[in-house]
């Protein structure tokens, strides 16, 4: 992924624009080539097919998430502050890049597609592990309750996050995601405090 060419980056940006404007069904190699202003054969020099473009887009997202969230996890903030900062970072990033939400939350993308399922699972797995570690740290620091299991807290936090993202997508990005999302996640985190 470090070898991303400028052209590949431009292609996934254009793919993201098509996802926003036309949805998953509108993301075709023909439409993408037209968006880029070159032939489909030129597109195939960079990607074999639509699936490879989506996998590349998801891997790009995963790398971005890993970098941003790892920086937060190793900051000097206390564990519950880190939890809030992670969700705030996610909401801010997706507000600027809504096409990633269209890709991650599009059911038709993952049906019977092993590569795409693995890419989405990789994002989920990384985030789940990182959040679980922070929840454990918050418990050890006495910041949140030990009365609820880490896995249950994780499910509640990730469930709320996903529901907020789904609502934002379904309203065609019709509200301030950073503001509403961050407020909701702070309420959730406060519910678990001692």
Secondary structure, 3 states (H helix, E strand, C coil): CCCCCHHHHHHHHHHHHHHHHHHHHHCCHHHHHHHHCCCHHHHCCCCCCHHHHHHHHHHHHHHHHHHHHHHHHCCCCCHHHHHHHHHHHHHHHHHHCCHHHHHHCCHHHHCCCHHHHHHHHHHHHHHHHHHHHHHHHHHHCCCECCCCCHHHHHHHHHHHHHHHHHHHHHCCCCCCHHHHHHHHHHHHHHHCEC
